Amino acid sequence: MNPIKSTKDFVHQQMINAWCMYDWGSSAFSTTIEAAVLPAFFEGVIAAPLGGNRPTVYWGYANSIALLVSALLAPILGSIADYMGSKKRLLATFAGIGIFATALLTFMDAGMVWPTLILFFLGSIGLGASYIFYDALLPHVANEDEIDYVSSKGYALGYLGGGILLAINLVMIMVIWKGSSLGPRLSFFTVAIWWAIFTIPLLRRVPEPPANTEGIGAGVNPVRASFQRIGQTLHEIRKYGELFKFLIAFWIYNDGIGTVIKMATIYGAEIGIGMTDLIGALLLTQFVGIPFSLLFGKFSHKLGTKRSIMVGLGWYALLMVGGFFMSQPWHFWALAFGVGMVQGGTQALSRSLFGLMAPKARSAEFFGFYDVSSKFAGIAGPLLFSVVGQLMGESRLSIISLMVFFIGGIVLLGRVNEAEGIRVAAAENAQYSGQQTS
């Protein structure tokens, strides 16, 4: 065995594991804050005096506003990170904002509607912005032939990490402090600690990719440079035609996925499903998602990445029909299992397919556009969900309305020529590598 090669392989695997651990830590916000405990606590305690379905509506609007702000910031932040070579520093900054806001949620209780929504807004901004830089590191961490698996591994570990903490929080809420607001509020503090601890491996072990000042030059104000770079990209949009066609498709179908994640628990609470069943079922989603995320990574080698995503979207559309008829706790458990089968896999393969079609030297900028697509997708879904619910007086038809995103995503994704998109990115990567070595 070649000891040099063996050492390089070990270091490479350590880097991949460190990158994946950020998913492990930050996913606690997605599970406990966005999906499980805070929505139910907001509905049942913090906003209970509002009455009717107003807590659901307010929650949907809060999600939409947070995602809109994140979307507007994403391409600017991504371009700044590429230009300055500061992906890790910016990740740490925005993760810190999210962690601090999450810790302050510990002090929220009955009637504190607006402080809770503001802290949730800041936490969501911190998480969303940090993912721009986290995702942008993927093409630098993983080799081309392993990117599907590494992306899927990140999602799988995210499910596991978020699920473990959610299980601990469930015990705190249902057993130790049963009937008290202390359990849910302490669960918010555990999320902040968990997220902070598991950010450290990435900051220590993943190297910062070099700055890319090509076409702009050094010494330009980073914000000005970011707008110049975005302008160049938009001017060259025909060159990246397949990548941007994919972004539009992703925009559509990820809207449905994100809305299911963010609105399922508060919808379940509205139709009378108890907190124990809501949190327990979402915990099931986490652990079902672990093997199925990894299976999607393997499955893509046989069926193809794009086709595998389309299969997952078709399954999502069927689940929305089931959601319309949901009335019993076991229905929510069944749907949670079904969502866990495809949620992580479709998102992981979307990230890796985009990573293959994005040039490495401008990965943060392009993942900024990816994040714009993701965030704008998240605006329309909760907004549609809330508007339909407000007009109809209840949210059952809101579930059916989400089918349009999954069906539309399948149609548009079918028009993407991923092989051509990958070829364009590979040619630009080769050109940039030649300039670096010359």
C-alpha positions as MATLAB code, in Angstrom:
seq = 'MNPIKSTKDFVHQQMINAWCMYDWGSSAFSTTIEAAVLPAFFEGVIAAPLGGNRPTVYWGYANSIALLVSALLAPILGSIADYMGSKKRLLATFAGIGIFATALLTFMDAGMVWPTLILFFLGSIGLGASYIFYDALLPHVANEDEIDYVSSKGYALGYLGGGILLAINLVMIMVIWKGSSLGPRLSFFTVAIWWAIFTIPLLRRVPEPPANTEGIGAGVNPVRASFQRIGQTLHEIRKYGELFKFLIAFWIYNDGIGTVIKMATIYGAEIGIGMTDLIGALLLTQFVGIPFSLLFGKFSHKLGTKRSIMVGLGWYALLMVGGFFMSQPWHFWALAFGVGMVQGGTQALSRSLFGLMAPKARSAEFFGFYDVSSKFAGIAGPLLFSVVGQLMGESRLSIISLMVFFIGGIVLLGRVNEAEGIRVAAAENAQYSGQQTS';
ca = [
       0.000    0.000    0.000;
       1.254    3.456   -0.943;
       1.490    5.364    2.403;
       1.240    8.760    0.692;
      -1.927    7.769   -1.151;
      -3.331    6.222    2.021;
      -2.698    9.421    3.985;
      -4.319   11.544    1.265;
      -7.381    9.278    1.245;
      -7.635    9.523    5.041;
      -7.395   13.325    4.969;
      -9.955   13.448    2.148;
     -12.425   11.336    4.130;
     -11.875   13.438    7.241;
     -12.639   16.550    5.213;
     -15.832   14.990    3.833;
     -16.940   13.924    7.316;
     -16.245   17.405    8.718;
     -18.291   18.961    5.914;
     -21.170   16.552    6.568;
     -21.164   17.325   10.300;
     -22.429   20.835    9.605;
     -25.578   19.182    8.234;
     -25.705   17.081   11.421;
     -25.600   20.200   13.626;
     -27.612   22.765   11.660;
     -30.434   20.331   10.845;
     -31.487   20.600   14.483;
     -32.870   24.038   13.603;
     -34.837   22.551   10.710;
     -36.336   19.782   12.835;
     -36.956   21.351   16.241;
     -37.409   25.028   15.275;
     -38.853   25.022   11.751;
     -40.737   21.742   11.603;
     -41.644   20.258   14.979;
     -41.512   21.973   18.362;
     -41.654   25.724   17.683;
     -44.599   25.578   15.202;
     -46.659   23.488   17.632;
     -45.591   25.673   20.596;
     -46.410   28.807   18.607;
     -49.849   27.442   17.657;
     -50.753   26.067   21.077;
     -49.109   28.498   23.513;
     -47.464   31.649   22.142;
     -50.174   32.643   19.620;
     -53.118   30.763   21.169;
     -54.955   34.012   22.097;
     -55.191   34.928   18.402;
     -57.743   32.154   17.803;
     -58.903   30.383   14.635;
     -56.283   29.625   12.008;
     -54.511   32.982   12.485;
     -51.409   31.364   14.083;
     -51.066   29.160   10.959;
     -51.447   32.179    8.682;
     -48.946   34.282   10.651;
     -46.460   31.415   10.655;
     -46.740   31.058    6.883;
     -46.202   34.786    6.328;
     -43.175   34.803    8.671;
     -41.594   31.984    6.667;
     -42.243   33.793    3.392;
     -40.719   37.093    4.556;
     -37.600   35.385    5.946;
     -37.106   33.497    2.708;
     -37.588   36.651    0.616;
     -34.830   38.496    2.497;
     -32.526   35.462    2.243;
     -33.202   35.216   -1.480;
     -32.307   38.866   -2.102;
     -29.043   38.505   -0.170;
     -27.970   35.123   -1.586;
     -26.295   36.004   -4.931;
     -24.558   39.047   -3.410;
     -23.176   37.021   -0.508;
     -22.143   34.207   -2.826;
     -20.226   36.528   -5.146;
     -18.524   38.239   -2.195;
     -17.421   34.853   -0.845;
     -15.883   33.843   -4.192;
     -14.160   37.192   -4.695;
     -12.709   37.391   -1.170;
     -12.101   33.668   -0.631;
     -14.213   33.869    2.535;
     -16.751   31.065    2.330;
     -15.861   29.685    5.764;
     -15.719   33.082    7.472;
     -19.115   34.087    6.141;
     -20.549   30.680    7.051;
     -19.340   31.171   10.634;
     -20.785   34.710   10.768;
     -24.280   33.792    9.637;
     -24.333   30.556   11.610;
     -23.471   32.677   14.667;
     -26.446   34.979   13.995;
     -28.748   31.978   13.705;
     -27.355   30.303   16.815;
     -27.726   33.438   18.946;
     -31.321   34.069   17.805;
     -32.196   30.431   18.478;
     -30.789   30.628   22.005;
     -32.959   33.691   22.716;
     -36.094   31.710   21.776;
     -35.617   30.012   25.155;
     -37.145   33.086   26.801;
     -40.313   33.179   24.661;
     -43.654   32.229   26.252;
     -47.410   32.803   26.002;
     -48.438   36.011   24.238;
     -44.948   36.897   22.937;
     -46.011   36.596   19.293;
     -43.899   39.297   17.627;
     -40.636   38.702   19.548;
     -40.932   35.012   18.668;
     -41.532   35.735   14.980;
     -38.582   38.188   14.884;
     -36.185   35.675   16.472;
     -37.454   32.949   14.167;
     -36.867   35.332   11.247;
     -33.246   35.985   12.316;
     -32.592   32.289   12.925;
     -33.948   31.418    9.477;
     -31.816   34.122    7.833;
     -28.719   32.821    9.628;
     -29.356   29.225    8.636;
     -30.286   30.005    5.035;
     -27.292   32.256    4.415;
     -24.866   29.768    5.993;
     -26.116   27.085    3.600;
     -25.010   29.180    0.615;
     -21.391   28.776    1.684;
     -21.828   25.231    2.977;
     -23.287   24.058   -0.339;
     -20.638   26.008   -2.263;
     -17.923   23.973   -0.547;
     -19.386   20.681   -1.841;
     -17.683   20.712   -5.291;
     -14.360   21.473   -3.550;
     -14.797   18.726   -0.950;
     -16.100   15.880   -3.161;
     -14.651   14.447   -6.353;
     -16.946   14.405   -9.386;
     -17.538   10.643   -9.223;
     -18.580   10.781   -5.544;
     -20.541   14.018   -5.376;
     -23.990   12.322   -5.410;
     -22.986   10.081   -2.518;
     -21.312   12.848   -0.479;
     -24.312   15.136   -0.887;
     -26.638   12.273    0.108;
     -24.399   11.442    3.074;
     -24.694   15.043    4.258;
     -28.473   14.839    4.163;
     -28.452   11.422    5.859;
     -26.270   12.702    8.708;
     -28.471   15.776    8.901;
     -31.469   13.532    9.420;
     -29.592   11.550   12.061;
     -28.243   14.554   13.961;
     -31.502   16.469   13.812;
     -33.428   13.320   14.703;
     -31.301   12.459   17.728;
     -31.702   15.924   19.207;
     -35.417   15.944   18.405;
     -35.743   12.631   20.266;
     -33.962   14.111   23.288;
     -36.229   17.144   23.122;
     -39.295   14.932   22.847;
     -38.321   13.221   26.116;
     -37.818   16.608   27.775;
     -41.210   17.862   26.600;
     -43.335   14.757   27.121;
     -41.708   13.123   30.149;
     -39.526   15.430   32.218;
     -41.498   18.691   31.932;
     -44.865   17.319   30.793;
     -47.499   20.036   30.566;
     -44.963   22.808   31.198;
     -43.612   25.367   28.745;
     -40.118   24.756   30.137;
     -39.539   21.640   28.011;
     -40.194   23.298   24.619;
     -38.243   26.412   25.616;
     -35.210   24.410   26.763;
     -35.349   22.452   23.507;
     -34.662   25.723   21.672;
     -31.522   26.222   23.767;
     -30.294   22.689   22.980;
     -30.601   23.482   19.271;
     -28.307   26.497   19.651;
     -25.670   24.447   21.506;
     -25.920   21.503   19.082;
     -25.612   23.745   16.031;
     -22.593   25.579   17.489;
     -20.652   22.443   18.483;
     -21.018   20.674   15.152;
     -20.014   23.731   13.136;
     -16.495   23.478   14.539;
     -15.263   20.425   12.504;
     -15.982   22.168    9.181;
     -14.208   25.331   10.283;
     -11.162   23.306   11.382;
     -10.810   20.645    8.687;
     -12.264   21.964    5.418;
      -9.778   24.220    3.575;
     -10.901   27.558    2.195;
     -10.928   27.531   -1.637;
      -8.799   30.314   -3.164;
     -10.263   33.710   -3.987;
     -11.394   34.252   -7.563;
     -10.830   37.813   -8.827;
     -10.868   36.857  -12.519;
     -12.477   39.498  -14.728;
     -12.607   42.073  -11.917;
      -9.140   42.353  -10.410;
      -7.940   42.636   -6.831;
      -8.616   45.586   -4.538;
     -12.200   46.276   -5.636;
     -14.820   46.817   -2.927;
     -16.316   43.337   -2.301;
     -19.931   44.507   -2.631;
     -19.170   46.328   -5.870;
     -17.230   43.299   -7.102;
     -20.209   41.059   -6.313;
     -22.550   43.151   -8.460;
     -19.989   43.187  -11.289;
     -19.674   39.411  -11.103;
     -23.454   38.912  -11.050;
     -23.710   41.194  -14.070;
     -21.107   39.098  -15.911;
     -22.992   35.913  -15.085;
     -26.313   37.294  -16.301;
     -24.592   38.524  -19.470;
     -23.257   34.996  -20.044;
     -26.548   33.299  -19.163;
     -26.772   31.555  -22.542;
     -23.487   29.830  -21.800;
     -25.065   28.236  -18.710;
     -28.450   27.614  -20.302;
     -28.996   24.093  -18.966;
     -27.961   25.083  -15.451;
     -30.441   27.941  -15.372;
     -33.173   25.735  -16.832;
     -32.498   23.386  -13.940;
     -32.736   26.313  -11.503;
     -36.211   27.177  -12.765;
     -37.333   23.564  -12.373;
     -35.766   23.422   -8.921;
     -37.484   26.683   -8.029;
     -40.849   25.092   -8.808;
     -40.546   21.681   -7.171;
     -38.496   22.736   -4.161;
     -41.308   25.147   -3.376;
     -43.516   22.158   -2.649;
     -40.846   20.319   -0.654;
     -40.046   23.333    1.516;
     -43.701   24.056    2.201;
     -44.345   20.488    3.322;
     -41.408   20.753    5.737;
     -42.438   24.121    7.164;
     -46.232   23.825    7.284;
     -46.954   20.135    8.019;
     -46.801   20.379   11.811;
     -48.847   23.540   12.161;
     -51.413   22.095    9.717;
     -51.588   18.928   11.817;
     -52.083   21.018   14.961;
     -54.885   22.932   13.254;
     -56.873   19.767   12.454;
     -56.536   18.551   16.046;
     -53.540   16.181   16.077;
     -51.744   16.354   19.439;
     -48.173   17.509   19.985;
     -46.964   13.998   20.918;
     -48.130   12.568   17.585;
     -46.886   15.583   15.634;
     -43.369   15.502   17.044;
     -43.190   11.707   17.104;
     -44.213   11.434   13.445;
     -41.672   14.042   12.389;
     -39.061   12.144   14.367;
     -40.025    9.112   12.302;
     -39.429   11.169    9.145;
     -35.910   11.919   10.342;
     -34.930    8.298   10.862;
     -36.680    7.009    7.740;
     -34.775    9.679    5.821;
     -31.366    8.303    6.833;
     -31.382    5.044    4.825;
     -33.530    6.432    2.019;
     -31.198    9.406    1.464;
     -28.274    7.016    1.069;
     -30.369    4.714   -1.148;
     -31.170    7.630   -3.450;
     -27.432    8.311   -3.752;
     -26.887    4.712   -4.882;
     -30.099    4.577   -6.923;
     -28.984    7.526   -9.030;
     -26.070    5.512  -10.460;
     -28.556    3.107  -12.056;
     -31.517    5.305  -12.959;
     -29.694    8.611  -13.369;
     -29.716   11.635  -11.102;
     -32.419   13.573  -12.942;
     -34.780   10.612  -13.288;
     -34.332    9.719   -9.621;
     -35.401   13.241   -8.649;
     -38.468   12.955  -10.891;
     -39.504    9.697   -9.220;
     -39.334   11.406   -5.836;
     -41.466   14.319   -7.076;
     -44.152   11.967   -8.381;
     -44.310   10.331   -4.958;
     -44.657   13.758   -3.316;
     -47.671   14.572   -5.522;
     -49.407   11.393   -4.333;
     -48.674   12.281   -0.710;
     -50.487   15.620   -1.112;
     -53.667   13.726   -2.028;
     -53.262   11.712    1.168;
     -52.753   14.924    3.149;
     -56.112   16.260    1.979;
     -57.945   13.287    3.518;
     -55.881   13.229    6.723;
     -57.970   13.287    9.909;
     -56.477   10.763   12.355;
     -53.085   10.709   14.101;
     -52.067    7.504   12.291;
     -52.653    9.293    8.972;
     -50.049   11.862    9.980;
     -47.635    9.069   10.926;
     -48.160    7.371    7.547;
     -47.565   10.588    5.635;
     -44.476   11.310    7.724;
     -43.048    7.922    6.723;
     -43.848    8.619    3.063;
     -42.168   12.030    3.156;
     -39.083   10.525    4.800;
     -38.720    8.143    1.848;
     -38.094   10.963   -0.656;
     -37.384   14.242    1.134;
     -33.637   13.942    1.698;
     -32.975   12.030   -1.501;
     -34.601   14.545   -3.846;
     -32.864   17.471   -2.160;
     -29.462   15.759   -1.999;
     -29.511   14.782   -5.670;
     -30.680   18.273   -6.637;
     -27.691   19.765   -4.820;
     -25.202   17.361   -6.355;
     -26.598   17.745   -9.898;
     -26.334   21.513   -9.580;
     -22.810   21.137   -8.180;
     -21.775   19.207  -11.294;
     -23.152   21.929  -13.584;
     -21.627   24.862  -11.639;
     -17.990   25.939  -12.306;
     -15.875   25.366   -9.175;
     -14.090   28.732   -9.237;
     -17.464   30.489   -8.912;
     -19.193   27.899   -6.747;
     -20.417   30.310   -4.042;
     -21.843   32.701   -6.631;
     -23.667   29.914   -8.437;
     -24.880   28.351   -5.217;
     -26.070   31.847   -4.335;
     -28.328   31.638   -7.383;
     -29.244   28.112   -6.291;
     -30.173   29.521   -2.901;
     -32.177   32.307   -4.559;
     -34.118   29.641   -6.412;
     -34.566   27.696   -3.194;
     -35.655   30.724   -1.160;
     -38.003   32.187   -3.760;
     -39.486   28.717   -3.998;
     -40.050   28.821   -0.252;
     -41.834   32.162   -0.541;
     -44.530   31.068   -2.962;
     -45.394   27.786   -1.219;
     -46.134   29.038    2.319;
     -47.754   32.137    0.791;
     -50.082   30.019   -1.371;
     -50.751   27.755    1.614;
     -51.636   30.759    3.807;
     -53.743   32.585    1.206;
     -55.784   29.486    0.357;
     -56.228   28.749    4.071;
     -57.285   32.334    4.784;
     -59.785   32.392    1.918;
     -61.291   28.999    2.750;
     -61.236   29.373    6.550;
     -59.258   26.125    6.968;
     -56.128   24.640    5.414;
     -57.232   21.318    3.903;
     -57.376   22.675    0.345;
     -53.970   24.284    0.936;
     -52.439   20.790    0.900;
     -53.968   19.909   -2.484;
     -52.786   23.231   -3.934;
     -49.156   22.130   -3.438;
     -49.498   19.446   -6.138;
     -48.958   22.125   -8.794;
     -45.337   22.521   -7.666;
     -44.468   18.825   -7.929;
     -46.184   18.243  -11.266;
     -44.742   21.443  -12.717;
     -41.290   20.473  -11.455;
     -41.448   17.104  -13.196;
     -42.409   18.723  -16.509;
     -39.678   21.370  -16.397;
     -36.959   19.050  -15.107;
     -37.621   16.730  -18.035;
     -36.491   19.526  -20.372;
     -33.029   19.881  -18.774;
     -30.059   18.397  -20.689;
     -27.831   17.671  -17.703;
     -25.015   16.171  -19.818;
     -24.589   19.467  -21.677;
     -24.624   21.430  -18.430;
     -21.909   19.221  -16.939;
     -19.813   19.551  -20.119;
     -19.895   23.372  -19.957;
     -18.837   23.385  -16.290;
     -16.022   20.888  -16.927;
     -14.657   23.043  -19.762;
     -14.616   26.142  -17.529;
     -13.002   24.192  -14.669;
     -10.231   23.033  -17.011;
      -9.668   26.583  -18.265;
      -9.460   27.974  -14.712;
      -7.063   25.204  -13.605;
      -4.807   25.995  -16.547;
      -4.718   29.678  -15.588;
      -3.865   28.805  -11.964;
      -0.921   26.592  -12.935;
       0.475   28.849  -15.657;
];
